[in-house]
């Protein structure tokens, strides 16, 4: 097939223990999926069903990279998250069937221009430029297979900023997949960032931020 311009490269993520890579189709993100984080952002976690936003696939950054402090913000935040990689898809998926669609899991960092997000909330506008900017999705290598409950942590320059357990999620992974599949048709290659616990905060130039989840490779990024 002839294209009028060169087709873009397919974004991908390293797969732990192999030279193969996981091709990424879309990145979905869950908002406010830990009660303590919902409260620190001024929301009531007991009243709100899950909601989603997107990052472009080419916002991916491999663990160990250095990213530039982004433009148009003075409040650049980290958010430690579990990321789920799908090898299957469909619509109207049940929570019971959802685990069978998962290829593996990774540690991730949902980098956020918090001041732009606050402005968008105030004006009732989309979050796209607060969440979906260049180099805003840091991922460690994907580990294939299931993942047991474990701790999720975030450190900045060696100081712990976030700490919780995956079981603290308001909506566990099977419920997230099921709910999202009622909104869109999920497909192999989709990633789902599953929300962050309390303790989000600002990064400045020179900071080294590390997201760790028990059983997974870390997601590390330095602000250049």
Rosetta blueprint (number, residue, H / E / L):
1 X L
2 X L
3 X L
4 X L
5 X L
6 X L
7 X L
8 X L
9 X L
10 X L
11 X L
12 X E
13 X E
14 X E
15 X E
16 X L
17 X L
18 X L
19 X L
20 X L
21 X E
22 X E
23 X E
24 X L
25 X L
26 X E
27 X E
28 X E
29 X E
30 X E
31 X E
32 X L
33 X L
34 X E
35 X H
36 X H
37 X H
38 X H
39 X H
40 X H
41 X L
42 X L
43 X L
44 X L
45 X L
46 X L
47 X L
48 X L
49 X L
50 X L
51 X E
52 X E
53 X E
54 X E
55 X E
56 X L
57 X H
58 X H
59 X H
60 X E
61 X E
62 X E
63 X L
64 X L
65 X E
66 X E
67 X E
68 X L
69 X L
70 X L
71 X L
72 X L
73 X L
74 X L
75 X L
76 X E
77 X E
78 X E
79 X L
80 X E
81 X E
82 X E
83 X E
84 X E
85 X E
86 X E
87 X L
88 X L
89 X L
90 X E
91 X L
92 X L
93 X L
94 X L
95 X H
96 X H
97 X H
98 X H
99 X H
100 X H
101 X H
102 X E
103 X E
104 X E
105 X E
106 X E
107 X E
108 X E
109 X E
110 X E
111 X L
112 X E
113 X E
114 X H
115 X H
116 X H
117 X H
118 X H
119 X H
120 X H
121 X H
122 X H
123 X H
124 X L
125 X L
126 X L
127 X L
128 X H
129 X H
130 X H
131 X H
132 X L
133 X L
134 X L
135 X L
136 X L
137 X E
138 X E
139 X E
140 X L
141 X L
142 X E
143 X E
144 X E
145 X L
146 X L
147 X L
148 X L
149 X L
150 X L
151 X E
152 X E
153 X E
154 X E
155 X E
156 X E
157 X L
158 X L
159 X E
160 X E
161 X E
162 X E
163 X E
164 X E
165 X E
166 X H
167 X H
168 X H
169 X E
170 X L
171 X L
172 X L
173 X H
174 X H
175 X H
176 X H
177 X H
178 X H
179 X H
180 X H
181 X L
182 X L
183 X L
184 X L
185 X L
186 X E
187 X L
188 X L
189 X L
190 X E
191 X E
192 X E
193 X E
194 X L
195 X L
196 X L
197 X L
198 X L
199 X L
200 X L
201 X E
202 X E
203 X E
204 X L
205 X L
206 X L
207 X L
208 X E
209 X E
210 X E
211 X E
212 X E
213 X E
214 X L
215 X L
216 X L
217 X L
218 X L
219 X E
220 X E
221 X E
222 X E
223 X E
224 X L
